[in-house]
């Protein structure tokens, strides 16, 4: 693929001071047109391209206004299929070197394990790069708040990879709730079948054997900010989600998708308190199952809301008014209102009234929300137009959403109810939570200044 001639934005970047100190001016600051010209393309680098990141990169590369110009991964074997799709592109193991050398990069796609999301996102945004980051947005609460802050300061276009946020289901759910179909919502129940067969590391201690590091893997870079330890295939690829040091468990993997309709439709914000029931715990990994309850205060015109998350095969009771033979799907959410229930499929799927007989008399409500063009397509278009608000899961939305979700990790790990002070970003009754809210970073792998 031939790279298009430099745009005005790329020219400014290429003539800036080398290193991490140059300042990028977004298109809307430069006074360029809001809509891209017919030949204008977004030059994108993929970082963490072996698994989910490879799939995202492939989809975005198929858009006529997107151009993959560089690739970065620490595992050449795992990333091999993606690398083959983009011959001739510069290939790096260290994203910091790539961002310093490749001055023509406009935006990055981040598909790494969770513990790398914030360091890469923050480094890219501080260079003025647009960011598409897989979910959950960050590994810690403090990182989420920082990502939201820096995205706003730099005026870059961002998007978290909760693709259901760009779909029809989440819009219908909000419109139905806004229209009062089930009255005031008092509680919501969200569940997932993860971890299940997707990874088997939850509930286990860290491995103790020390097999050799594969020749194709840069183990030091894969670990990043996490404490040094011997390589083990129990960590990578794919199984890292179960470990506290690398992932956020099933909650981080699937609550981001399945609870999105609740945060969006009810404008939940931060909870007052969160508590958890769990399977047996250990210092290394998330438990085999969790039931976590968030208590949200009244906000605006709505009253208080209780939200309950179930994972590891646990499920909520059937929604009130359900048919006796109803079976819940493996992933989903339902809302309990004063006048009825709405149930949705996983990944912010289509809503239905409960019981099914209620759908017979259903009259469609007004469509008050602009329809999407596709989660990833809207990010590319918003980057070219320089309009952060056009990316509907931008960090302006997904950073506080992620922050609220990750408060749920605290009672899982500490074994106690957490009373939350959002303004101070502290657990009022648990000073020991500070080490989880703001983690330590291994030397050489901290957050960018």
LOFILO-146934 format. One line per 4 residues: number of its first residue (from 1); their letters; for each residue x, z, y of N, C-alpha, C. Coordinates in steps of 0.02 Angstrom, whole numbers. Layout:
% LOFILO-146934
NUM> A> X Z Y X Z Y X Z Y ~ ...
***
This chain:
% LOFILO-146934
1> XXXX> 43 0 -60 0 0 0 44 0 62 ~ 32 -46 107 73 -51 167 46 -2 219 ~ 91 38 248 71 86 299 59 49 364 ~ 4 65 395 -15 32 458 35 49 513
5> XXXX> 40 6 564 85 21 621 65 87 653 ~ 114 118 685 103 185 715 49 183 768 ~ 7 234 766 -42 243 819 -10 282 876 ~ -46 290 931 -19 328 987 -1 399 966
9> XXXX> -44 429 923 -33 497 900 32 501 860 ~ 43 453 814 103 454 773 165 444 816 ~ 160 402 869 217 390 912 238 454 947 ~ 187 492 970 203 556 1003 236 604 955
13> XXXX> 211 605 892 240 651 843 312 630 826 ~ 324 565 819 390 541 799 442 551 853 ~ 421 556 916 469 566 970 476 639 990 ~ 440 683 954 445 755 970 509 783 940
17> XXXX> 525 843 961 585 876 937 581 888 862 ~ 635 876 826 635 885 754 627 958 737 ~ 601 971 676 593 1039 652 521 1062 660 ~ 512 1128 660 445 1156 659 421 1176 729
21> XXXX> 456 1157 781 438 1182 847 399 1132 889 ~ 390 1069 864 357 1021 908 283 1034 913 ~ 253 1010 967 182 1019 979 145 954 970 ~ 92 956 932 51 898 918 -11 901 963
25> XXXX> -28 846 994 -88 844 1037 -142 805 1002 ~ -198 836 984 -252 801 950 -280 744 993 ~ -312 698 959 -338 637 991 -384 653 1050 ~ -428 703 1042 -475 717 1096 -439 746 1158
29> XXXX> -381 778 1148 -342 802 1204 -308 744 1240 ~ -286 694 1201 -253 637 1230 -300 590 1266 ~ -365 599 1255 -413 556 1287 -426 492 1249 ~ -406 489 1185 -418 430 1144 -492 425 1127
33> XXXX> -516 368 1104 -587 360 1087 -609 408 1033 ~ -672 428 1036 -699 473 985 -705 439 918 ~ -719 373 916 -727 337 855 -665 295 840 ~ -644 293 776 -584 255 759 -594 180 768
37> XXXX> -541 145 784 -543 73 787 -545 45 716 ~ -559 -18 708 -567 -47 641 -504 -45 599 ~ -444 -40 630 -383 -40 591 -349 28 590 ~ -380 79 620 -349 145 625 -359 184 560
41> XXXX> -304 213 537 -307 252 476 -277 321 486 ~ -301 368 445 -274 436 445 -218 439 394 ~ -158 456 415 -100 461 370 -98 531 340 ~ -104 535 274 -115 598 239 -60 611 188
45> XXXX> -40 675 182 6 697 130 -31 742 82 ~ -20 732 17 -50 775 -34 0 829 -56 ~ -22 892 -55 21 948 -75 -13 986 -132 ~ 19 987 -190 -13 1015 -249 -60 964 -279
49> XXXX> -32 913 -312 -69 853 -330 -78 845 -406 ~ -63 898 -444 -66 890 -516 -135 900 -547 ~ -176 943 -519 -242 957 -547 -297 936 -500 ~ -334 986 -473 -388 972 -427 -363 934 -366
53> XXXX> -303 950 -343 -276 915 -285 -267 841 -297 ~ -250 822 -359 -244 752 -375 -311 715 -372 ~ -364 749 -395 -430 719 -392 -455 710 -320 ~ -442 760 -279 -462 756 -208 -423 700 -174
57> XXXX> -358 697 -187 -317 645 -156 -341 576 -177 ~ -359 567 -239 -382 502 -263 -446 481 -228 ~ -494 528 -221 -557 511 -187 -544 492 -115 ~ -505 532 -80 -493 519 -9 -453 455 0
61> XXXX> -407 441 -46 -367 379 -41 -412 317 -46 ~ -470 324 -76 -516 268 -83 -555 252 -20 ~ -552 294 31 -587 280 93 -547 229 133 ~ -581 181 164 -545 128 200 -504 152 259
65> XXXX> -521 211 286 -485 236 345 -436 293 327 ~ -416 297 262 -368 348 240 -308 314 208 ~ -249 344 218 -187 315 194 -142 371 169 ~ -125 372 104 -81 422 76 -9 401 90
69> XXXX> 28 443 127 95 423 149 151 467 119 ~ 134 524 88 185 567 59 152 614 8 ~ 193 637 -40 168 680 -94 215 739 -103 ~ 186 795 -125 226 855 -136 198 895 -194
73> XXXX> 241 913 -241 220 956 -296 282 989 -326 ~ 274 1048 -355 331 1083 -385 337 1069 -460 ~ 288 1034 -489 287 1020 -560 280 945 -570 ~ 336 911 -581 335 838 -585 298 813 -646
77> XXXX> 297 851 -700 260 831 -760 185 835 -748 ~ 162 891 -720 91 900 -708 65 851 -655 ~ 108 833 -609 88 787 -555 100 714 -571 ~ 127 699 -630 151 631 -646 96 578 -637
81> XXXX> 36 592 -660 -17 541 -655 -34 524 -583 ~ -35 573 -541 -49 561 -470 9 523 -438 ~ 70 542 -454 129 509 -425 128 434 -441 ~ 109 417 -502 107 346 -523 58 305 -482
85> XXXX> 6 337 -456 -45 301 -418 -22 280 -349 ~ 33 309 -325 56 295 -256 130 279 -257 ~ 149 224 -288 220 207 -294 252 197 -225 ~ 314 219 -220 351 209 -159 341 262 -106
89> XXXX> 294 309 -118 283 361 -68 339 413 -73 ~ 362 440 -18 411 495 -20 383 553 -61 ~ 426 582 -104 404 636 -148 448 698 -136 ~ 415 755 -128 450 817 -112 427 873 -159
93> XXXX> 470 923 -167 452 985 -201 436 1041 -152 ~ 463 1036 -92 454 1088 -41 416 1058 18 ~ 355 1082 29 313 1054 82 344 1064 151 ~ 386 1115 159 418 1128 223 467 1072 241
97> XXXX> 503 1049 192 549 994 202 509 930 218 ~ 455 920 182 413 861 193 385 860 264 ~ 358 916 287 328 919 354 381 909 408 ~ 442 929 395 495 920 444 519 848 447
101> XXXX> 523 816 389 552 748 387 502 693 400 ~ 441 701 376 391 648 380 349 656 443 ~ 373 629 498 341 640 562 275 602 570 ~ 262 553 527 201 515 534 140 544 500
105> XXXX> 146 604 472 89 636 438 39 662 489 ~ -23 641 482 -78 665 525 -114 725 495 ~ -118 727 427 -160 776 394 -133 790 324 ~ -151 847 297 -130 865 229 -190 885 187
109> XXXX> -184 871 122 -231 895 71 -193 948 31 ~ -222 1007 23 -189 1063 -12 -228 1079 -75 ~ -196 1068 -133 -228 1081 -197 -187 1128 -240 ~ -150 1173 -209 -106 1220 -244 -146 1280 -271
113> XXXX> -114 1325 -310 -145 1389 -325 -161 1428 -261 ~ -206 1476 -267 -233 1512 -209 -179 1544 -166 ~ -127 1572 -197 -78 1611 -159 -37 1568 -112 ~ -40 1502 -119 -5 1456 -75 -49 1428 -19
117> XXXX> -114 1438 -23 -160 1405 25 -144 1422 97 ~ -139 1486 113 -130 1506 183 -61 1487 211 ~ -6 1500 175 58 1481 203 62 1406 220 ~ 35 1363 177 39 1291 190 -10 1272 245
121> XXXX> -72 1298 242 -122 1282 294 -96 1301 363 ~ -69 1361 369 -47 1385 434 13 1345 459 ~ 60 1329 414 117 1288 435 94 1220 460 ~ 49 1189 424 25 1122 443 -13 1125 509
125> XXXX> -58 1174 516 -98 1178 577 -54 1191 638 ~ -3 1232 630 41 1248 687 82 1187 708 ~ 86 1137 664 118 1074 682 66 1023 707 ~ 4 1045 713 -49 1001 737 -78 956 684
129> XXXX> -66 970 619 -93 929 566 -164 953 548 ~ -207 905 534 -272 921 507 -264 944 434 ~ -311 986 410 -302 1016 344 -367 1013 303 ~ -360 988 242 -412 995 190 -382 1041 138
133> XXXX> -410 1101 129 -382 1151 83 -434 1168 30 ~ -412 1167 -32 -457 1186 -87 -479 1259 -80 ~ -531 1275 -118 -559 1342 -114 -528 1387 -167 ~ -531 1455 -157 -551 1487 -95 -499 1474 -41
137> XXXX> -519 1476 20 -474 1456 75 -409 1495 73 ~ -412 1559 58 -352 1601 59 -351 1650 2 ~ -295 1684 -4 -285 1734 -57 -304 1804 -33 ~ -300 1816 32 -315 1883 59 -361 1878 119
141> XXXX> -389 1934 138 -434 1938 195 -398 1923 260 ~ -338 1952 269 -301 1939 330 -285 1865 337 ~ -266 1832 283 -251 1761 285 -311 1721 308 ~ -370 1739 284 -430 1703 305 -440 1708 380
145> XXXX> -433 1769 406 -442 1777 478 -390 1738 518 ~ -328 1737 494 -276 1700 528 -290 1625 528 ~ -313 1600 471 -327 1528 466 -382 1507 515 ~ -434 1548 520 -486 1533 569 -461 1534 640
149> XXXX> -418 1582 655 -391 1590 723 -346 1531 741 ~ -300 1512 697 -253 1459 712 -289 1391 716 ~ -337 1380 672 -375 1317 675 -409 1309 743 ~ -438 1363 769 -470 1360 834 -420 1349 890
153> XXXX> -363 1383 886 -312 1376 938 -282 1306 941 ~ -271 1276 882 -238 1211 879 -288 1154 885 ~ -353 1169 880 -405 1118 886 -398 1062 835 ~ -374 1080 776 -368 1031 722 -432 1030 682
157> XXXX> -440 977 643 -499 969 600 -481 997 532 ~ -524 1040 506 -511 1074 443 -572 1069 398 ~ -561 1081 334 -615 1081 285 -592 1120 224 ~ -635 1165 199 -623 1197 135 -658 1157 81
161> XXXX> -630 1158 20 -656 1116 -33 -716 1141 -70 ~ -764 1170 -36 -829 1187 -67 -876 1128 -57 ~ -868 1077 -100 -899 1012 -87 -975 1014 -83 ~ -1007 1064 -113 -1080 1068 -108 -1104 1078 -37
165> XXXX> -1060 1100 7 -1080 1111 77 -1097 1046 112 ~ -1073 990 84 -1089 926 114 -1151 893 84 ~ -1184 926 37 -1237 895 -1 -1307 909 26 ~ -1355 880 -9 -1426 887 9 -1454 955 -9
169> XXXX> -1431 984 -65 -1460 1046 -89 -1455 1103 -40 ~ -1397 1113 -11 -1387 1169 35 -1428 1160 99 ~ -1438 1099 120 -1478 1085 179 -1552 1099 165 ~ -1576 1077 108 -1646 1091 90 -1658 1166 84
173> XXXX> -1611 1201 53 -1619 1273 45 -1627 1308 112 ~ -1584 1291 159 -1590 1322 225 -1655 1303 260 ~ -1675 1240 255 -1737 1218 287 -1797 1253 256 ~ -1798 1263 190 -1853 1298 159 -1856 1371 181
177> XXXX> -1798 1404 184 -1797 1474 206 -1816 1479 279 ~ -1788 1434 321 -1805 1435 392 -1879 1424 404 ~ -1910 1383 361 -1982 1368 369 -2026 1424 343 ~ -1996 1476 314 -2035 1534 291 -2071 1524 226
181> XXXX> -2047 1478 183 -2083 1465 120 -2087 1527 76 ~ -2037 1571 79 -2039 1631 37 -2038 1695 81 ~ -2050 1686 145 -2049 1744 189 -1979 1770 201 ~ -1974 1830 229 -1908 1859 244 -1869 1872 179
185> XXXX> -1808 1849 176 -1766 1859 117 -1736 1929 117 ~ -1745 1964 62 -1720 2032 55 -1658 2036 12 ~ -1652 1991 -37 -1595 1993 -81 -1581 1925 -111 ~ -1520 1917 -135 -1500 1855 -169 -1456 1873 -228
189> XXXX> -1462 1834 -281 -1424 1846 -342 -1386 1782 -360 ~ -1320 1789 -371 -1276 1731 -381 -1237 1742 -445 ~ -1228 1690 -485 -1193 1700 -548 -1154 1638 -569 ~ -1107 1650 -616 -1066 1596 -643 -1045 1612 -714
193> XXXX> -1032 1560 -753 -1007 1570 -821 -931 1578 -823 ~ -897 1570 -766 -824 1578 -765 -807 1652 -772 ~ -748 1671 -801 -697 1626 -824 -713 1589 -888 ~ -744 1622 -937 -764 1587 -998 -705 1550 -1029
197> XXXX> -718 1487 -1049 -666 1448 -1082 -621 1412 -1033 ~ -634 1419 -968 -594 1382 -919 -524 1412 -911 ~ -518 1477 -916 -452 1509 -921 -463 1576 -957 ~ -411 1597 -993 -419 1654 -1038 -374 1713 -1020
201> XXXX> -352 1715 -957 -304 1767 -938 -336 1830 -910 ~ -399 1828 -891 -430 1888 -863 -437 1942 -917 ~ -427 2004 -895 -431 2060 -942 -368 2071 -982 ~ -316 2031 -970 -253 2038 -1007 -197 2063 -961
205> XXXX> -146 2094 -991 -87 2113 -953 -41 2053 -945 ~ 6 2059 -898 54 2005 -887 96 1995 -950 ~ 115 1934 -965 155 1920 -1024 225 1950 -1018 ~ 256 1966 -1074 322 1997 -1074 376 1952 -1104
209> XXXX> 357 1898 -1138 407 1853 -1166 436 1809 -1111 ~ 493 1781 -1123 529 1744 -1071 552 1675 -1096 ~ 507 1629 -1106 526 1562 -1127 564 1527 -1071 ~ 602 1475 -1087 638 1439 -1034 592 1403 -986
213> XXXX> 614 1396 -924 575 1359 -874 580 1284 -889 ~ 524 1248 -891 528 1176 -903 571 1142 -850 ~ 608 1090 -872 652 1055 -826 615 1024 -767 ~ 551 1009 -777 513 974 -724 481 1021 -674
217> XXXX> 488 1087 -683 454 1137 -641 504 1174 -597 ~ 491 1177 -533 528 1221 -487 492 1288 -485 ~ 513 1334 -529 478 1397 -538 481 1440 -475 ~ 537 1440 -440 543 1480 -380 492 1458 -327
221> XXXX> 483 1393 -318 434 1368 -270 363 1381 -293 ~ 351 1376 -359 284 1389 -384 265 1461 -368 ~ 311 1508 -378 297 1579 -364 284 1591 -290 ~ 322 1558 -247 312 1566 -176 317 1638 -154
225> XXXX> 264 1663 -120 264 1730 -92 259 1785 -144 ~ 240 1768 -206 231 1819 -257 299 1846 -280 ~ 299 1907 -305 360 1939 -329 391 1898 -386 ~ 457 1895 -389 492 1859 -441 477 1889 -509
229> XXXX> 469 1846 -558 458 1865 -628 477 1806 -672 ~ 488 1818 -737 506 1762 -780 448 1711 -786 ~ 466 1649 -794 416 1597 -807 379 1611 -872 ~ 315 1592 -873 276 1595 -935 219 1545 -929
233> XXXX> 204 1508 -983 148 1461 -980 80 1495 -972 ~ 78 1561 -977 15 1597 -963 -3 1593 -890 ~ 46 1576 -847 33 1570 -775 13 1500 -754 ~ 51 1452 -777 39 1384 -752 53 1333 -806
237> XXXX> 18 1276 -804 -34 1261 -754 -102 1291 -773 ~ -145 1296 -725 -217 1308 -731 -237 1381 -744 ~ -197 1421 -781 -221 1487 -800 -206 1541 -749 ~ -175 1523 -693 -155 1572 -642 -213 1608 -609
241> XXXX> -273 1580 -611 -330 1610 -575 -344 1682 -595 ~ -330 1698 -657 -346 1766 -680 -300 1820 -655 ~ -241 1801 -628 -191 1850 -607 -199 1867 -533 ~ -198 1932 -518 -206 1955 -449 -155 1923 -402
245> XXXX> -94 1913 -425 -41 1889 -381 -48 1815 -362 ~ -90 1778 -399 -94 1706 -387 -164 1681 -370 ~ -215 1714 -395 -283 1689 -386 -332 1743 -366 ~ -394 1723 -362 -449 1769 -344 -502 1772 -398
249> XXXX> -482 1755 -460 -528 1762 -516 -588 1716 -512 ~ -637 1732 -553 -699 1692 -554 -735 1696 -487 ~ -729 1753 -454 -761 1761 -388 -734 1709 -339 ~ -668 1702 -337 -638 1653 -291 -651 1582 -311
253> XXXX> -656 1570 -376 -666 1502 -400 -736 1477 -390 ~ -786 1518 -406 -855 1493 -408 -904 1525 -359 ~ -889 1585 -336 -935 1614 -286 -933 1573 -222 ~ -875 1544 -208 -869 1500 -149 -920 1444 -152
257> XXXX> -933 1418 -212 -983 1365 -220 -1055 1394 -222 ~ -1065 1441 -268 -1133 1461 -284 -1165 1507 -232 ~ -1124 1544 -193 -1152 1587 -141 -1153 1554 -73 ~ -1127 1494 -68 -1126 1459 -4 -1195 1453 27
261> XXXX> -1248 1437 -12 -1314 1433 19 -1336 1498 52 ~ -1315 1555 26 -1335 1619 55 -1300 1630 122 ~ -1234 1619 124 -1198 1629 187 -1223 1581 240 ~ -1238 1520 219 -1259 1468 266 -1331 1479 291
265> XXXX> -1376 1490 244 -1447 1495 263 -1463 1561 297 ~ -1428 1614 279 -1445 1681 305 -1395 1706 357 ~ -1343 1666 371 -1292 1685 420 -1269 1757 406 ~ -1243 1768 346 -1230 1835 323 -1174 1871 361
269> XXXX> -1120 1835 377 -1065 1868 412 -1029 1918 367 ~ -1011 1975 396 -973 2027 359 -1021 2080 333 ~ -1006 2109 274 -1048 2161 247 -1033 2230 277 ~ -1079 2276 267 -1067 2346 285 -1030 2382 228
273> XXXX> -1048 2363 167 -1016 2394 109 -1019 2346 50 ~ -973 2358 2 -971 2319 -60 -952 2367 -117 ~ -984 2359 -174 -969 2400 -232 -970 2357 -295 ~ -938 2381 -349 -931 2339 -408 -937 2379 -472
277> XXXX> -965 2346 -522 -960 2367 -592 -917 2315 -627 ~ -874 2337 -672 -829 2290 -705 -817 2309 -777 ~ -790 2260 -814 -761 2275 -879 -698 2316 -868 ~ -664 2333 -921 -602 2372 -916 -553 2337 -870
281> XXXX> -519 2376 -828 -473 2347 -779 -400 2361 -799 ~ -355 2322 -769 -283 2332 -779 -248 2311 -714 ~ -183 2326 -706 -150 2312 -643 -132 2238 -631 ~ -141 2195 -680 -116 2126 -676 -169 2073 -665
285> XXXX> -226 2081 -697 -276 2028 -696 -346 2054 -680 ~ -388 2007 -659 -458 2023 -648 -490 2041 -715 ~ -541 2084 -714 -574 2102 -777 -614 2045 -807 ~ -633 2053 -869 -669 2001 -905 -736 1984 -872
289> XXXX> -767 2034 -842 -830 2021 -805 -837 2070 -747 ~ -875 2049 -698 -889 2091 -639 -962 2082 -618 ~ -990 2134 -591 -1054 2131 -554 -1040 2165 -487 ~ -1041 2127 -434 -1020 2151 -368 -1079 2146 -320
293> XXXX> -1091 2198 -281 -1148 2200 -234 -1123 2207 -163 ~ -1143 2159 -120 -1130 2160 -49 -1193 2184 -13 ~ -1186 2229 35 -1242 2252 76 -1230 2230 148 ~ -1274 2185 172 -1267 2157 239 -1317 2189 286
297> XXXX> -1296 2205 347 -1343 2234 395 -1390 2182 424 ~ -1442 2204 456 -1487 2158 492 -1447 2119 544 ~ -1468 2058 556 -1432 2015 603 -1481 1967 634 ~ -1482 1964 700 -1529 1919 733 -1600 1936 714
301> XXXX> -1636 1885 691 -1707 1894 674 -1719 1915 602 ~ -1666 1917 561 -1675 1937 491 -1658 2010 480 ~ -1686 2038 427 -1672 2107 409 -1610 2111 365 ~ -1596 2171 339 -1538 2179 295 -1547 2140 230
305> XXXX> -1491 2121 200 -1492 2080 138 -1443 2110 88 ~ -1465 2114 26 -1421 2133 -29 -1405 2070 -69 ~ -1340 2059 -82 -1318 2002 -121 -1278 2027 -181 ~ -1296 2002 -241 -1263 2025 -302 -1231 1966 -338
309> XXXX> -1167 1974 -357 -1129 1923 -393 -1118 1945 -465 ~ -1125 1897 -512 -1116 1910 -584 -1068 1857 -611 ~ -1017 1878 -649 -973 1828 -680 -955 1850 -751 ~ -915 1810 -785 -894 1826 -853 -950 1827 -903
313> XXXX> -1003 1788 -891 -1059 1785 -937 -1116 1831 -920 ~ -1107 1876 -872 -1162 1918 -849 -1210 1877 -806 ~ -1273 1892 -811 -1323 1857 -771 -1373 1907 -742 ~ -1405 1889 -686 -1457 1933 -658 -1519 1933 -700
317> XXXX> -1565 1979 -688 -1630 1975 -720 -1665 1911 -697 ~ -1714 1889 -735 -1751 1830 -714 -1784 1842 -647 ~ -1789 1791 -605 -1820 1800 -539 -1891 1826 -545 ~ -1914 1867 -498 -1983 1890 -499 -2031 1831 -502
321> XXXX> -2082 1836 -545 -2131 1783 -551 -2112 1727 -598 ~ -2055 1735 -632 -2032 1682 -677 -2078 1675 -738 ~ -2078 1616 -767 -2111 1604 -831 -2074 1645 -884 ~ -2108 1671 -934 -2075 1713 -985 -2019 1677 -1022
325> XXXX> -2026 1611 -1029 -1976 1573 -1068 -1922 1541 -1024 ~ -1920 1558 -959 -1869 1527 -916 -1800 1550 -937 ~ -1753 1503 -936 -1683 1517 -949 -1643 1499 -886 ~ -1598 1544 -866 -1555 1530 -810 -1499 1482 -830
329> XXXX> -1481 1438 -785 -1424 1394 -798 -1360 1434 -797 ~ -1304 1401 -814 -1240 1436 -817 -1215 1457 -748 ~ -1235 1421 -695 -1215 1435 -627 -1276 1428 -581 ~ -1282 1471 -532 -1338 1464 -487 -1345 1522 -439
333> XXXX> -1400 1519 -400 -1417 1571 -352 -1493 1572 -346 ~ -1522 1632 -337 -1592 1634 -316 -1601 1685 -259 ~ -1649 1669 -216 -1666 1710 -158 -1734 1742 -170 ~ -1738 1807 -157 -1802 1844 -164 -1828 1859 -94
337> XXXX> -1886 1830 -78 -1917 1842 -14 -1980 1883 -20 ~ -2010 1900 35 -2072 1939 35 -2130 1902 2 ~ -2127 1835 3 -2183 1796 -23 -2166 1752 -83 ~ -2104 1756 -108 -2088 1714 -165 -2013 1708 -176
341> XXXX> -1994 1660 -218 -1924 1652 -239 -1904 1579 -236 ~ -1843 1566 -213 -1812 1500 -217 -1752 1506 -263 ~ -1745 1460 -310 -1688 1459 -355 -1652 1392 -347 ~ -1585 1394 -350 -1545 1334 -341 -1494 1329 -397
345> XXXX> -1476 1267 -414 -1423 1256 -462 -1355 1274 -434 ~ -1305 1275 -476 -1237 1290 -455 -1209 1237 -408 ~ -1154 1255 -376 -1121 1210 -328 -1170 1190 -272 ~ -1210 1238 -248 -1259 1226 -195 -1308 1171 -214
349> XXXX> -1334 1176 -274 -1379 1125 -300 -1449 1127 -270 ~ -1492 1082 -294 -1559 1074 -266 -1602 1136 -276 ~ -1642 1154 -226 -1685 1213 -232 -1751 1197 -267 ~ -1781 1249 -298 -1848 1246 -327 -1883 1312 -312
353> XXXX> -1949 1309 -306 -1988 1370 -300 -2000 1399 -369 ~ -2007 1465 -373 -2022 1501 -435 -2089 1534 -428 ~ -2133 1527 -479 -2124 1489 -541 -2132 1413 -528 ~ -2121 1374 -580 -2125 1301 -573 -2194 1278 -551
357> XXXX> -2245 1317 -568 -2312 1298 -546 -2319 1297 -471 ~ -2276 1336 -436 -2278 1337 -363 -2258 1269 -334 ~ -2220 1230 -372 -2198 1165 -348 -2256 1114 -346 ~ -2309 1128 -384 -2365 1081 -385 -2399 1076 -317
361> XXXX> -2401 1131 -281 -2433 1133 -215 -2382 1127 -158 ~ -2320 1112 -175 -2267 1111 -125 -2276 1053 -77 ~ -2271 1068 -14 -2273 1016 38 -2206 1016 73 ~ -2171 959 72 -2104 956 101 -2103 981 173
365> XXXX> -2051 1017 191 -2044 1043 259 -2003 993 300 ~ -2005 1002 365 -1969 957 410 -1894 961 397 ~ -1861 903 399 -1788 901 393 -1758 911 462 ~ -1733 971 473 -1707 990 539 -1631 986 543
369> XXXX> -1598 975 486 -1525 976 483 -1499 905 472 ~ -1449 886 509 -1418 820 501 -1391 812 430 ~ -1404 755 399 -1382 742 331 -1309 721 331 ~ -1274 736 275 -1203 723 271 -1187 654 244
373> XXXX> -1124 634 254 -1101 570 228 -1054 580 169 ~ -1047 643 147 -1000 661 95 -949 710 121 ~ -935 761 83 -894 817 106 -825 796 128 ~ -793 754 88 -725 733 104 -723 676 154
377> XXXX> -773 632 150 -777 577 199 -787 604 269 ~ -828 656 276 -840 682 343 -777 713 372 ~ -734 742 328 -671 769 353 -626 714 380 ~ -618 660 342 -576 605 365 -602 577 431
381> XXXX> -666 564 436 -695 537 497 -686 585 556 ~ -695 650 543 -688 699 596 -615 703 620 ~ -568 696 573 -497 696 592 -482 639 640 ~ -505 579 623 -491 520 664 -526 526 732
385> XXXX> -586 553 732 -623 562 795 -599 622 835 ~ -561 667 804 -538 727 839 -594 776 854 ~ -642 783 807 -700 826 817 -704 878 762 ~ -674 937 772 -674 989 720 -744 1008 696
389> XXXX> -793 1008 740 -860 1028 721 -895 980 675 ~ -870 919 669 -901 870 624 -885 883 551 ~ -835 923 537 -819 944 469 -857 1010 457 ~ -911 1006 419 -960 1061 417 -936 1122 378
393> XXXX> -884 1114 337 -853 1173 304 -785 1185 335 ~ -777 1167 399 -715 1181 434 -699 1256 434 ~ -637 1272 451 -617 1342 449 -658 1386 496 ~ -689 1356 547 -733 1394 591 -791 1424 551
397> XXXX> -810 1391 496 -862 1416 451 -831 1450 389 ~ -784 1415 357 -760 1438 291 -712 1496 295 ~ -678 1508 352 -634 1566 357 -673 1631 356 ~ -724 1640 399 -763 1702 394 -802 1708 328
401> XXXX> -823 1651 300 -856 1651 235 -809 1678 182 ~ -748 1651 180 -698 1673 131 -681 1747 142 ~ -675 1767 204 -661 1837 220 -714 1883 190 ~ -777 1864 200 -832 1905 173 -831 1908 97
405> XXXX> -816 1851 65 -813 1851 -8 -757 1896 -33 ~ -698 1890 -3 -640 1925 -29 -644 2001 -19 ~ -689 2024 23 -700 2096 27 -724 2121 -41 ~ -757 2077 -79 -780 2095 -146 -725 2107 -196
409> XXXX> -664 2084 -182 -607 2097 -226 -586 2170 -221 ~ -597 2201 -163 -572 2270 -153 -604 2320 -201 ~ -670 2323 -208 -697 2372 -256 -680 2356 -328 ~ -669 2291 -344 -648 2273 -411 -580 2304 -426
413> XXXX> -534 2298 -379 -465 2321 -390 -457 2397 -380 ~ -496 2426 -335 -487 2496 -319 -535 2542 -357 ~ -587 2514 -387 -633 2554 -426 -677 2600 -386 ~ -691 2583 -322 -733 2625 -280 -772 2582 -231
417> XXXX> -827 2608 -207 -866 2574 -156 -825 2570 -92 ~ -830 2514 -58 -793 2502 3 -840 2501 63 ~ -827 2544 112 -862 2543 176 -820 2501 224 ~ -849 2446 248 -809 2396 283 -816 2399 359
421> XXXX> -759 2396 393 -756 2391 466 -729 2322 482 ~ -773 2275 499 -752 2206 509 -707 2198 570 ~ -724 2234 625 -685 2227 687 -612 2248 676 ~ -602 2302 639 -535 2327 627 -504 2296 564
425> XXXX> -543 2259 526 -521 2229 463 -492 2284 418 ~ -533 2336 407 -512 2393 368 -568 2420 324 ~ -548 2450 268 -595 2488 227 -596 2559 255 ~ -651 2579 284 -654 2643 319 -640 2703 273
429> XXXX> -660 2697 210 -653 2753 164 -597 2743 114 ~ -554 2692 124 -503 2678 74 -440 2650 107 ~ -398 2692 135 -337 2668 166 -291 2631 117 ~ -299 2646 53 -258 2612 2 -275 2537 -3
433> XXXX> -332 2517 26 -350 2446 25 -306 2404 71 ~ -271 2436 118 -230 2398 166 -181 2351 131 ~ -153 2374 75 -103 2333 40 -134 2272 7 ~ -200 2271 -1 -234 2213 -29 -261 2168 26
437> XXXX> -278 2198 83 -304 2160 140 -248 2119 171 ~ -188 2150 176 -129 2118 207 -72 2126 158 ~ -59 2074 120 -9 2080 67 62 2070 92 ~ 111 2091 52 181 2079 66 201 2011 38
441> XXXX> 248 1978 72 271 1912 52 344 1916 32 ~ 362 1882 -21 432 1880 -43 475 1848 11 ~ 535 1873 19 579 1848 71 589 1772 65 ~ 581 1739 122 588 1666 123 522 1630 114
445> XXXX> 469 1666 99 404 1635 84 347 1667 123 ~ 362 1696 181 310 1727 221 270 1675 260 ~ 221 1700 297 181 1656 338 222 1630 397 ~ 209 1569 420 248 1543 476 236 1582 540
449> X> 288 1589 580 282 1628 642 236 1593 691
***
